[in-house]
């Protein structure tokens, strides 16, 4: 049995409203530096984030370079 993820169900009161809200998340295109950084991180299977994000990861895991 398949059930929708709870976050998806919070997008609207019925299926049509949820679908419209979900599609609305992708209306704006990613361009420029963010697009290139995202592509590189994805292709290399790396995390994508700012210095604060990476510092938190290092402090939580004790790893990093």
Predicted model as a PDB file, atoms N, CA, C, CB and O in Angstrom, pLDDT in the B-factor column:
MODEL        1                                                                  
ATOM      1  N   UNK A   1       0.840  -1.172   0.000  1.00 91.00           N  
ATOM      2  CA  UNK A   1       0.000   0.000   0.000  1.00 91.00           C  
ATOM      3  C   UNK A   1       0.895   1.248   0.000  1.00 91.00           C  
ATOM      4  CB  UNK A   1      -0.961  -0.009   1.222  1.00 91.00           C  
ATOM      5  O   UNK A   1       1.833   1.343   0.791  1.00 91.00           O  
ATOM      6  N   UNK A   2       0.605   2.176  -0.867  1.00 92.00           N  
ATOM      7  CA  UNK A   2       1.358   3.426  -0.950  1.00 92.00           C  
ATOM      8  C   UNK A   2       0.554   4.550  -0.323  1.00 92.00           C  
ATOM      9  CB  UNK A   2       1.709   3.764  -2.416  1.00 92.00           C  
ATOM     10  O   UNK A   2      -0.647   4.690  -0.553  1.00 92.00           O  
ATOM     11  N   UNK A   3       1.250   5.347   0.478  1.00 92.00           N  
ATOM     12  CA  UNK A   3       0.610   6.536   1.048  1.00 92.00           C  
ATOM     13  C   UNK A   3       1.520   7.733   0.803  1.00 92.00           C  
ATOM     14  CB  UNK A   3       0.321   6.353   2.581  1.00 92.00           C  
ATOM     15  O   UNK A   3       2.742   7.588   0.825  1.00 92.00           O  
ATOM     16  N   UNK A   4       0.954   8.899   0.573  1.00 90.00           N  
ATOM     17  CA  UNK A   4       1.778  10.088   0.326  1.00 90.00           C  
ATOM     18  C   UNK A   4       2.585  10.473   1.573  1.00 90.00           C  
ATOM     19  CB  UNK A   4       0.891  11.270  -0.113  1.00 90.00           C  
ATOM     20  O   UNK A   4       2.147  10.264   2.704  1.00 90.00           O  
ATOM     21  N   UNK A   5       3.753  11.029   1.341  1.00 94.00           N  
ATOM     22  CA  UNK A   5       4.586  11.534   2.433  1.00 94.00           C  
ATOM     23  C   UNK A   5       3.825  12.642   3.156  1.00 94.00           C  
ATOM     24  CB  UNK A   5       5.962  12.057   1.901  1.00 94.00           C  
ATOM     25  O   UNK A   5       3.102  13.415   2.527  1.00 94.00           O  
ATOM     26  N   UNK A   6       3.988  12.719   4.468  1.00 94.00           N  
ATOM     27  CA  UNK A   6       3.220  13.697   5.240  1.00 94.00           C  
ATOM     28  C   UNK A   6       3.513  15.137   4.818  1.00 94.00           C  
ATOM     29  CB  UNK A   6       3.512  13.531   6.717  1.00 94.00           C  
ATOM     30  O   UNK A   6       2.624  15.986   4.887  1.00 94.00           O  
ATOM     31  N   UNK A   7       4.737  15.427   4.385  1.00 95.00           N  
ATOM     32  CA  UNK A   7       5.036  16.794   3.941  1.00 95.00           C  
ATOM     33  C   UNK A   7       4.295  17.124   2.646  1.00 95.00           C  
ATOM     34  CB  UNK A   7       6.552  16.975   3.740  1.00 95.00           C  
ATOM     35  O   UNK A   7       3.855  18.256   2.444  1.00 95.00           O  
ATOM     36  N   UNK A   8       4.162  16.132   1.779  1.00 94.00           N  
ATOM     37  CA  UNK A   8       3.415  16.348   0.538  1.00 94.00           C  
ATOM     38  C   UNK A   8       1.954  16.638   0.852  1.00 94.00           C  
ATOM     39  CB  UNK A   8       3.532  15.121  -0.393  1.00 94.00           C  
ATOM     40  O   UNK A   8       1.355  17.516   0.232  1.00 94.00           O  
ATOM     41  N   UNK A   9       1.380  15.923   1.790  1.00 95.00           N  
ATOM     42  CA  UNK A   9      -0.035  16.129   2.118  1.00 95.00           C  
ATOM     43  C   UNK A   9      -0.280  17.506   2.722  1.00 95.00           C  
ATOM     44  CB  UNK A   9      -0.516  15.050   3.083  1.00 95.00           C  
ATOM     45  O   UNK A   9      -1.401  18.013   2.673  1.00 95.00           O  
ATOM     46  N   UNK A  10       0.750  18.111   3.286  1.00 96.00           N  
ATOM     47  CA  UNK A  10       0.603  19.446   3.872  1.00 96.00           C  
ATOM     48  C   UNK A  10       0.601  20.556   2.837  1.00 96.00           C  
ATOM     49  CB  UNK A  10       1.705  19.693   4.857  1.00 96.00           C  
ATOM     50  O   UNK A  10       0.371  21.717   3.177  1.00 96.00           O  
ATOM     51  N   UNK A  11       0.852  20.219   1.578  1.00 97.00           N  
ATOM     52  CA  UNK A  11       0.879  21.231   0.518  1.00 97.00           C  
ATOM     53  C   UNK A  11      -0.508  21.734   0.127  1.00 97.00           C  
ATOM     54  CB  UNK A  11       1.565  20.672  -0.698  1.00 97.00           C  
ATOM     55  O   UNK A  11      -0.627  22.796  -0.484  1.00 97.00           O  
ATOM     56  N   UNK A  12      -1.552  20.992   0.468  1.00 97.00           N  
ATOM     57  CA  UNK A  12      -2.897  21.425   0.101  1.00 97.00           C  
ATOM     58  C   UNK A  12      -3.962  20.518   0.678  1.00 97.00           C  
ATOM     59  CB  UNK A  12      -3.038  21.482  -1.399  1.00 97.00           C  
ATOM     60  O   UNK A  12      -3.679  19.423   1.166  1.00 97.00           O  
ATOM     61  N   UNK A  13      -5.208  21.003   0.612  1.00 96.00           N  
ATOM     62  CA  UNK A  13      -6.298  20.257   1.243  1.00 96.00           C  
ATOM     63  C   UNK A  13      -6.831  19.112   0.384  1.00 96.00           C  
ATOM     64  CB  UNK A  13      -7.423  21.194   1.571  1.00 96.00           C  
ATOM     65  O   UNK A  13      -7.565  18.254   0.874  1.00 96.00           O  
ATOM     66  N   UNK A  14      -6.460  19.099  -0.903  1.00 96.00           N  
ATOM     67  CA  UNK A  14      -6.860  17.983  -1.762  1.00 96.00           C  
ATOM     68  C   UNK A  14      -5.749  17.727  -2.780  1.00 96.00           C  
ATOM     69  CB  UNK A  14      -8.222  18.281  -2.481  1.00 96.00           C  
ATOM     70  O   UNK A  14      -4.785  18.486  -2.874  1.00 96.00           O  
ATOM     71  N   UNK A  15      -5.905  16.644  -3.535  1.00 95.00           N  
ATOM     72  CA  UNK A  15      -4.856  16.233  -4.469  1.00 95.00           C  
ATOM     73  C   UNK A  15      -4.537  17.314  -5.503  1.00 95.00           C  
ATOM     74  CB  UNK A  15      -5.268  14.958  -5.178  1.00 95.00           C  
ATOM     75  O   UNK A  15      -3.368  17.564  -5.796  1.00 95.00           O  
ATOM     76  N   UNK A  16      -5.557  17.947  -6.049  1.00 97.00           N  
ATOM     77  CA  UNK A  16      -5.331  18.979  -7.067  1.00 97.00           C  
ATOM     78  C   UNK A  16      -4.526  20.151  -6.504  1.00 97.00           C  
ATOM     79  CB  UNK A  16      -6.671  19.484  -7.619  1.00 97.00           C  
ATOM     80  O   UNK A  16      -3.592  20.627  -7.147  1.00 97.00           O  
ATOM     81  N   UNK A  17      -4.884  20.614  -5.309  1.00 97.00           N  
ATOM     82  CA  UNK A  17      -4.158  21.734  -4.696  1.00 97.00           C  
ATOM     83  C   UNK A  17      -2.724  21.334  -4.338  1.00 97.00           C  
ATOM     84  CB  UNK A  17      -4.896  22.224  -3.436  1.00 97.00           C  
ATOM     85  O   UNK A  17      -1.803  22.141  -4.459  1.00 97.00           O  
ATOM     86  N   UNK A  18      -2.544  20.095  -3.901  1.00 96.00           N  
ATOM     87  CA  UNK A  18      -1.190  19.619  -3.588  1.00 96.00           C  
ATOM     88  C   UNK A  18      -0.332  19.566  -4.842  1.00 96.00           C  
ATOM     89  CB  UNK A  18      -1.243  18.232  -2.928  1.00 96.00           C  
ATOM     90  O   UNK A  18       0.831  19.969  -4.820  1.00 96.00           O  
ATOM     91  N   UNK A  19      -0.903  19.070  -5.936  1.00 96.00           N  
ATOM     92  CA  UNK A  19      -0.157  19.002  -7.183  1.00 96.00           C  
ATOM     93  C   UNK A  19       0.242  20.387  -7.676  1.00 96.00           C  
ATOM     94  CB  UNK A  19      -0.976  18.289  -8.244  1.00 96.00           C  
ATOM     95  O   UNK A  19       1.377  20.588  -8.108  1.00 96.00           O  
ATOM     96  N   UNK A  20      -0.667  21.330  -7.615  1.00 97.00           N  
ATOM     97  CA  UNK A  20      -0.361  22.708  -8.034  1.00 97.00           C  
ATOM     98  C   UNK A  20       0.723  23.320  -7.162  1.00 97.00           C  
ATOM     99  CB  UNK A  20      -1.622  23.580  -7.981  1.00 97.00           C  
ATOM    100  O   UNK A  20       1.637  23.973  -7.667  1.00 97.00           O  
ATOM    101  N   UNK A  21       0.627  23.113  -5.869  1.00 97.00           N  
ATOM    102  CA  UNK A  21       1.627  23.662  -4.951  1.00 97.00           C  
ATOM    103  C   UNK A  21       2.990  23.024  -5.204  1.00 97.00           C  
ATOM    104  CB  UNK A  21       1.197  23.441  -3.484  1.00 97.00           C  
ATOM    105  O   UNK A  21       4.009  23.715  -5.201  1.00 97.00           O  
ATOM    106  N   UNK A  22       3.015  21.709  -5.424  1.00 96.00           N  
ATOM    107  CA  UNK A  22       4.275  21.010  -5.673  1.00 96.00           C  
ATOM    108  C   UNK A  22       4.922  21.503  -6.963  1.00 96.00           C  
ATOM    109  CB  UNK A  22       4.044  19.493  -5.742  1.00 96.00           C  
ATOM    110  O   UNK A  22       6.123  21.768  -6.996  1.00 96.00           O  
ATOM    111  N   UNK A  23       4.129  21.625  -8.019  1.00 96.00           N  
ATOM    112  CA  UNK A  23       4.672  22.130  -9.283  1.00 96.00           C  
ATOM    113  C   UNK A  23       5.192  23.554  -9.136  1.00 96.00           C  
ATOM    114  CB  UNK A  23       3.606  22.077 -10.378  1.00 96.00           C  
ATOM    115  O   UNK A  23       6.172  23.935  -9.776  1.00 96.00           O  
ATOM    116  N   UNK A  24       4.533  24.332  -8.292  1.00 96.00           N  
ATOM    117  CA  UNK A  24       4.969  25.699  -8.057  1.00 96.00           C  
ATOM    118  C   UNK A  24       6.355  25.796  -7.442  1.00 96.00           C  
ATOM    119  CB  UNK A  24       3.991  26.390  -7.176  1.00 96.00           C  
ATOM    120  O   UNK A  24       7.020  26.826  -7.559  1.00 96.00           O  
ATOM    121  N   UNK A  25       6.793  24.728  -6.788  1.00 93.00           N  
ATOM    122  CA  UNK A  25       8.134  24.726  -6.199  1.00 93.00           C  
ATOM    123  C   UNK A  25       9.234  24.762  -7.254  1.00 93.00           C  
ATOM    124  CB  UNK A  25       8.313  23.503  -5.323  1.00 93.00           C  
ATOM    125  O   UNK A  25      10.375  25.115  -6.957  1.00 93.00           O  
ATOM    126  N   UNK A  26       8.887  24.395  -8.490  1.00 93.00           N  
ATOM    127  CA  UNK A  26       9.886  24.256  -9.545  1.00 93.00           C  
ATOM    128  C   UNK A  26       9.714  25.249 -10.686  1.00 93.00           C  
ATOM    129  CB  UNK A  26       9.845  22.870 -10.090  1.00 93.00           C  
ATOM    130  O   UNK A  26      10.281  25.053 -11.761  1.00 93.00           O  
ATOM    131  N   UNK A  27       8.945  26.304 -10.474  1.00 94.00           N  
ATOM    132  CA  UNK A  27       8.708  27.291 -11.514  1.00 94.00           C  
ATOM    133  C   UNK A  27       9.973  28.091 -11.808  1.00 94.00           C  
ATOM    134  CB  UNK A  27       7.573  28.227 -11.108  1.00 94.00           C  
ATOM    135  O   UNK A  27      10.303  28.346 -12.966  1.00 94.00           O  
ATOM    136  N   UNK A  28      10.663  28.475 -10.768  1.00 93.00           N  
ATOM    137  CA  UNK A  28      11.865  29.298 -10.934  1.00 93.00           C  
ATOM    138  C   UNK A  28      13.053  28.412 -11.305  1.00 93.00           C  
ATOM    139  CB  UNK A  28      12.171  30.101  -9.637  1.00 93.00           C  
ATOM    140  O   UNK A  28      13.278  27.373 -10.684  1.00 93.00           O  
ATOM    141  N   UNK A  29      13.799  28.823 -12.309  1.00 91.00           N  
ATOM    142  CA  UNK A  29      14.945  28.053 -12.758  1.00 91.00           C  
ATOM    143  C   UNK A  29      16.195  28.450 -11.990  1.00 91.00           C  
ATOM    144  CB  UNK A  29      15.161  28.241 -14.254  1.00 91.00           C  
ATOM    145  O   UNK A  29      16.353  29.599 -11.577  1.00 91.00           O  
ATOM    146  N   UNK A  30      17.070  27.486 -11.810  1.00 90.00           N  
ATOM    147  CA  UNK A  30      18.376  27.740 -11.196  1.00 90.00           C  
ATOM    148  C   UNK A  30      19.343  28.083 -12.313  1.00 90.00           C  
ATOM    149  CB  UNK A  30      18.882  26.504 -10.362  1.00 90.00           C  
ATOM    150  O   UNK A  30      19.393  27.391 -13.329  1.00 90.00           O  
ATOM    151  N   UNK A  31      20.110  29.143 -12.133  1.00 93.00           N  
ATOM    152  CA  UNK A  31      21.038  29.570 -13.181  1.00 93.00           C  
ATOM    153  C   UNK A  31      22.387  29.942 -12.579  1.00 93.00           C  
ATOM    154  CB  UNK A  31      20.458  30.759 -13.967  1.00 93.00           C  
ATOM    155  O   UNK A  31      22.543  30.041 -11.362  1.00 93.00           O  
ATOM    156  N   UNK A  32      23.339  30.143 -13.451  1.00 95.00           N  
ATOM    157  CA  UNK A  32      24.635  30.690 -13.078  1.00 95.00           C  
ATOM    158  C   UNK A  32      25.451  29.802 -12.156  1.00 95.00           C  
ATOM    159  CB  UNK A  32      24.444  31.999 -12.433  1.00 95.00           C  
ATOM    160  O   UNK A  32      25.506  28.581 -12.308  1.00 95.00           O  
ATOM    161  N   UNK A  33      26.077  30.458 -11.201  1.00 94.00           N  
ATOM    162  CA  UNK A  33      27.010  29.784 -10.290  1.00 94.00           C  
ATOM    163  C   UNK A  33      26.328  28.681  -9.489  1.00 94.00           C  
ATOM    164  CB  UNK A  33      27.637  30.795  -9.340  1.00 94.00           C  
ATOM    165  O   UNK A  33      26.900  27.605  -9.312  1.00 94.00           O  
ATOM    166  N   UNK A  34      25.112  28.933  -9.001  1.00 93.00           N  
ATOM    167  CA  UNK A  34      24.410  27.923  -8.222  1.00 93.00           C  
ATOM    168  C   UNK A  34      24.146  26.671  -9.056  1.00 93.00           C  
ATOM    169  CB  UNK A  34      23.096  28.487  -7.685  1.00 93.00           C  
ATOM    170  O   UNK A  34      24.293  25.555  -8.558  1.00 93.00           O  
ATOM    171  N   UNK A  35      23.763  26.844 -10.301  1.00 95.00           N  
ATOM    172  CA  UNK A  35      23.528  25.701 -11.184  1.00 95.00           C  
ATOM    173  C   UNK A  35      24.815  24.913 -11.397  1.00 95.00           C  
ATOM    174  CB  UNK A  35      22.961  26.170 -12.535  1.00 95.00           C  
ATOM    175  O   UNK A  35      24.814  23.685 -11.311  1.00 95.00           O  
ATOM    176  N   UNK A  36      25.893  25.602 -11.670  1.00 95.00           N  
ATOM    177  CA  UNK A  36      27.177  24.930 -11.903  1.00 95.00           C  
ATOM    178  C   UNK A  36      27.661  24.214 -10.642  1.00 95.00           C  
ATOM    179  CB  UNK A  36      28.236  25.945 -12.370  1.00 95.00           C  
ATOM    180  O   UNK A  36      28.121  23.075 -10.717  1.00 95.00           O  
ATOM    181  N   UNK A  37      27.561  24.871  -9.487  1.00 94.00           N  
ATOM    182  CA  UNK A  37      27.958  24.239  -8.219  1.00 94.00           C  
ATOM    183  C   UNK A  37      27.115  23.002  -7.934  1.00 94.00           C  
ATOM    184  CB  UNK A  37      27.830  25.237  -7.056  1.00 94.00           C  
ATOM    185  O   UNK A  37      27.634  21.988  -7.466  1.00 94.00           O  
ATOM    186  N   UNK A  38      25.828  23.084  -8.212  1.00 95.00           N  
ATOM    187  CA  UNK A  38      24.930  21.951  -7.995  1.00 95.00           C  
ATOM    188  C   UNK A  38      25.292  20.796  -8.907  1.00 95.00           C  
ATOM    189  CB  UNK A  38      23.476  22.363  -8.222  1.00 95.00           C  
ATOM    190  O   UNK A  38      25.320  19.647  -8.466  1.00 95.00           O  
ATOM    191  N   UNK A  39      25.565  21.076 -10.156  1.00 96.00           N  
ATOM    192  CA  UNK A  39      25.952  20.024 -11.103  1.00 96.00           C  
ATOM    193  C   UNK A  39      27.252  19.342 -10.688  1.00 96.00           C  
ATOM    194  CB  UNK A  39      26.100  20.606 -12.508  1.00 96.00           C  
ATOM    195  O   UNK A  39      27.358  18.117 -10.723  1.00 96.00           O  
ATOM    196  N   UNK A  40      28.236  20.144 -10.297  1.00 95.00           N  
ATOM    197  CA  UNK A  40      29.518  19.571  -9.893  1.00 95.00           C  
ATOM    198  C   UNK A  40      29.374  18.714  -8.638  1.00 95.00           C  
ATOM    199  CB  UNK A  40      30.543  20.681  -9.654  1.00 95.00           C  
ATOM    200  O   UNK A  40      29.911  17.608  -8.574  1.00 95.00           O  
ATOM    201  N   UNK A  41      28.661  19.215  -7.655  1.00 94.00           N  
ATOM    202  CA  UNK A  41      28.473  18.460  -6.413  1.00 94.00           C  
ATOM    203  C   UNK A  41      27.724  17.160  -6.682  1.00 94.00           C  
ATOM    204  CB  UNK A  41      27.713  19.305  -5.374  1.00 94.00           C  
ATOM    205  O   UNK A  41      28.062  16.117  -6.122  1.00 94.00           O  
ATOM    206  N   UNK A  42      26.709  17.223  -7.536  1.00 96.00           N  
ATOM    207  CA  UNK A  42      25.926  16.035  -7.846  1.00 96.00           C  
ATOM    208  C   UNK A  42      26.759  15.001  -8.591  1.00 96.00           C  
ATOM    209  CB  UNK A  42      24.702  16.409  -8.666  1.00 96.00           C  
ATOM    210  O   UNK A  42      26.718  13.814  -8.267  1.00 96.00           O  
ATOM    211  N   UNK A  43      27.503  15.445  -9.578  1.00 97.00           N  
ATOM    212  CA  UNK A  43      28.286  14.502 -10.382  1.00 97.00           C  
ATOM    213  C   UNK A  43      29.406  13.857  -9.569  1.00 97.00           C  
ATOM    214  CB  UNK A  43      28.873  15.210 -11.601  1.00 97.00           C  
ATOM    215  O   UNK A  43      29.809  12.730  -9.854  1.00 97.00           O  
ATOM    216  N   UNK A  44      29.907  14.563  -8.566  1.00 96.00           N  
ATOM    217  CA  UNK A  44      30.992  14.030  -7.725  1.00 96.00           C  
ATOM    218  C   UNK A  44      30.477  13.416  -6.423  1.00 96.00           C  
ATOM    219  CB  UNK A  44      31.989  15.135  -7.403  1.00 96.00           C  
ATOM    220  O   UNK A  44      31.259  12.962  -5.588  1.00 96.00           O  
ATOM    221  N   UNK A  45      29.143  13.409  -6.262  1.00 93.00           N  
ATOM    222  CA  UNK A  45      28.510  12.869  -5.055  1.00 93.00           C  
ATOM    223  C   UNK A  45      29.011  13.570  -3.791  1.00 93.00           C  
ATOM    224  CB  UNK A  45      28.770  11.364  -4.952  1.00 93.00           C  
ATOM    225  O   UNK A  45      29.330  12.927  -2.791  1.00 93.00           O  
ATOM    226  N   UNK A  46      29.074  14.900  -3.860  1.00 89.00           N  
ATOM    227  CA  UNK A  46      29.525  15.722  -2.744  1.00 89.00           C  
ATOM    228  C   UNK A  46      28.373  16.533  -2.172  1.00 89.00           C  
ATOM    229  CB  UNK A  46      30.656  16.650  -3.183  1.00 89.00           C  
ATOM    230  O   UNK A  46      27.371  16.774  -2.845  1.00 89.00           O  
ATOM    231  N   UNK A  47      28.529  16.946  -0.929  1.00 87.00           N  
ATOM    232  CA  UNK A  47      27.544  17.831  -0.311  1.00 87.00           C  
ATOM    233  C   UNK A  47      27.686  19.228  -0.896  1.00 87.00           C  
ATOM    234  CB  UNK A  47      27.714  17.864   1.231  1.00 87.00           C  
ATOM    235  O   UNK A  47      28.772  19.625  -1.317  1.00 87.00           O  
ATOM    236  N   UNK A  48      26.599  19.961  -0.922  1.00 91.00           N  
ATOM    237  CA  UNK A  48      26.607  21.332  -1.416  1.00 91.00           C  
ATOM    238  C   UNK A  48      26.122  22.238  -0.293  1.00 91.00           C  
ATOM    239  CB  UNK A  48      25.715  21.487  -2.696  1.00 91.00           C  
ATOM    240  O   UNK A  48      25.022  22.050   0.227  1.00 91.00           O  
ATOM    241  N   UNK A  49      26.932  23.212   0.081  1.00 91.00           N  
ATOM    242  CA  UNK A  49      26.541  24.119   1.151  1.00 91.00           C  
ATOM    243  C   UNK A  49      27.581  25.202   1.351  1.00 91.00           C  
ATOM    244  CB  UNK A  49      26.327  23.354   2.448  1.00 91.00           C  
ATOM    245  O   UNK A  49      28.619  25.228   0.690  1.00 91.00           O  
ATOM    246  N   UNK A  50      27.275  26.099   2.281  1.00 91.00           N  
ATOM    247  CA  UNK A  50      28.211  27.188   2.568  1.00 91.00           C  
ATOM    248  C   UNK A  50      29.190  26.777   3.673  1.00 91.00           C  
ATOM    249  CB  UNK A  50      27.444  28.467   2.979  1.00 91.00           C  
ATOM    250  O   UNK A  50      29.135  25.653   4.171  1.00 91.00           O  
ATOM    251  N   UNK A  51      30.084  27.695   4.050  1.00 92.00           N  
ATOM    252  CA  UNK A  51      31.101  27.395   5.061  1.00 92.00           C  
ATOM    253  C   UNK A  51      30.479  26.995   6.393  1.00 92.00           C  
ATOM    254  CB  UNK A  51      32.013  28.596   5.259  1.00 92.00           C  
ATOM    255  O   UNK A  51      30.993  26.108   7.074  1.00 92.00           O  
ATOM    256  N   UNK A  52      29.386  27.636   6.770  1.00 95.00           N  
ATOM    257  CA  UNK A  52      28.691  27.307   8.018  1.00 95.00           C  
ATOM    258  C   UNK A  52      28.196  25.860   7.988  1.00 95.00           C  
ATOM    259  CB  UNK A  52      27.505  28.275   8.251  1.00 95.00           C  
ATOM    260  O   UNK A  52      28.352  25.126   8.963  1.00 95.00           O  
ATOM    261  N   UNK A  53      27.602  25.457   6.870  1.00 93.00           N  
ATOM    262  CA  UNK A  53      27.114  24.092   6.713  1.00 93.00           C  
ATOM    263  C   UNK A  53      28.256  23.092   6.865  1.00 93.00           C  
ATOM    264  CB  UNK A  53      26.430  23.919   5.348  1.00 93.00           C  
ATOM    265  O   UNK A  53      28.132  22.116   7.605  1.00 93.00           O  
ATOM    266  N   UNK A  54      29.372  23.331   6.166  1.00 89.00           N  
ATOM    267  CA  UNK A  54      30.489  22.403   6.224  1.00 89.00           C  
ATOM    268  C   UNK A  54      31.118  22.362   7.613  1.00 89.00           C  
ATOM    269  CB  UNK A  54      31.532  22.781   5.193  1.00 89.00           C  
ATOM    270  O   UNK A  54      31.539  21.298   8.066  1.00 89.00           O  
ATOM    271  N   UNK A  55      31.186  23.499   8.289  1.00 92.00           N  
ATOM    272  CA  UNK A  55      31.728  23.508   9.651  1.00 92.00           C  
ATOM    273  C   UNK A  55      30.858  22.665  10.576  1.00 92.00           C  
ATOM    274  CB  UNK A  55      31.831  24.952  10.186  1.00 92.00           C  
ATOM    275  O   UNK A  55      31.376  21.947  11.431  1.00 92.00           O  
ATOM    276  N   UNK A  56      29.548  22.747  10.412  1.00 93.00           N  
ATOM    277  CA  UNK A  56      28.647  21.928  11.216  1.00 93.00           C  
ATOM    278  C   UNK A  56      28.833  20.442  10.920  1.00 93.00           C  
ATOM    279  CB  UNK A  56      27.198  22.333  10.964  1.00 93.00           C  
ATOM    280  O   UNK A  56      28.834  19.625  11.841  1.00 93.00           O  
ATOM    281  N   UNK A  57      28.988  20.089   9.666  1.00 88.00           N  
ATOM    282  CA  UNK A  57      29.198  18.686   9.301  1.00 88.00           C  
ATOM    283  C   UNK A  57      30.482  18.161   9.922  1.00 88.00           C  
ATOM    284  CB  UNK A  57      29.243  18.522   7.773  1.00 88.00           C  
ATOM    285  O   UNK A  57      30.515  17.055  10.462  1.00 88.00           O  
ATOM    286  N   UNK A  58      31.538  18.962   9.841  1.00 90.00           N  
ATOM    287  CA  UNK A  58      32.821  18.542  10.421  1.00 90.00           C  
ATOM    288  C   UNK A  58      32.683  18.387  11.924  1.00 90.00           C  
ATOM    289  CB  UNK A  58      33.939  19.558  10.087  1.00 90.00           C  
ATOM    290  O   UNK A  58      33.196  17.417  12.483  1.00 90.00           O  
ATOM    291  N   UNK A  59      32.010  19.308  12.597  1.00 93.00           N  
ATOM    292  CA  UNK A  59      31.879  19.207  14.050  1.00 93.00           C  
ATOM    293  C   UNK A  59      31.014  18.012  14.459  1.00 93.00           C  
ATOM    294  CB  UNK A  59      31.285  20.498  14.614  1.00 93.00           C  
ATOM    295  O   UNK A  59      31.241  17.413  15.510  1.00 93.00           O  
ATOM    296  N   UNK A  60      30.028  17.667  13.638  1.00 93.00           N  
ATOM    297  CA  UNK A  60      29.157  16.536  13.960  1.00 93.00           C  
ATOM    298  C   UNK A  60      29.812  15.185  13.676  1.00 93.00           C  
ATOM    299  CB  UNK A  60      27.866  16.646  13.178  1.00 93.00           C  
ATOM    300  O   UNK A  60      29.584  14.211  14.394  1.00 93.00           O  
ATOM    301  N   UNK A  61      30.618  15.138  12.634  1.00 90.00           N  
ATOM    302  CA  UNK A  61      31.185  13.851  12.211  1.00 90.00           C  
ATOM    303  C   UNK A  61      32.646  13.680  12.577  1.00 90.00           C  
ATOM    304  CB  UNK A  61      31.034  13.693  10.733  1.00 90.00           C  
ATOM    305  O   UNK A  61      33.154  12.559  12.611  1.00 90.00           O  
ATOM    306  N   UNK A  62      33.330  14.792  12.854  1.00 87.00           N  
ATOM    307  CA  UNK A  62      34.763  14.702  13.145  1.00 87.00           C  
ATOM    308  C   UNK A  62      35.608  14.427  11.915  1.00 87.00           C  
ATOM    309  CB  UNK A  62      35.010  13.629  14.161  1.00 87.00           C  
ATOM    310  O   UNK A  62      36.766  14.025  12.022  1.00 87.00           O  
ATOM    311  N   UNK A  63      35.017  14.647  10.737  1.00 79.00           N  
ATOM    312  CA  UNK A  63      35.747  14.422   9.492  1.00 79.00           C  
ATOM    313  C   UNK A  63      35.767  15.695   8.677  1.00 79.00           C  
ATOM    314  CB  UNK A  63      35.119  13.274   8.682  1.00 79.00           C  
ATOM    315  O   UNK A  63      35.053  16.649   8.983  1.00 79.00           O  
ATOM    316  N   UNK A  64      36.557  15.711   7.674  1.00 66.00           N  
ATOM    317  CA  UNK A  64      36.605  16.869   6.789  1.00 66.00           C  
ATOM    318  C   UNK A  64      38.005  17.075   6.275  1.00 66.00           C  
ATOM    319  CB  UNK A  64      36.117  18.123   7.503  1.00 66.00           C  
ATOM    320  O   UNK A  64      38.966  16.469   6.748  1.00 66.00           O  
ATOM    321  N   UNK A  65      38.092  17.944   5.297  1.00 57.00           N  
ATOM    322  CA  UNK A  65      39.422  18.210   4.741  1.00 57.00           C  
ATOM    323  C   UNK A  65      39.650  19.691   4.664  1.00 57.00           C  
ATOM    324  CB  UNK A  65      39.587  17.575   3.354  1.00 57.00           C  
ATOM    325  O   UNK A  65      40.712  20.130   4.223  1.00 57.00           O  
TER     326      UNK A  65                                                      
ENDMDL                                                                          
END                                                                             
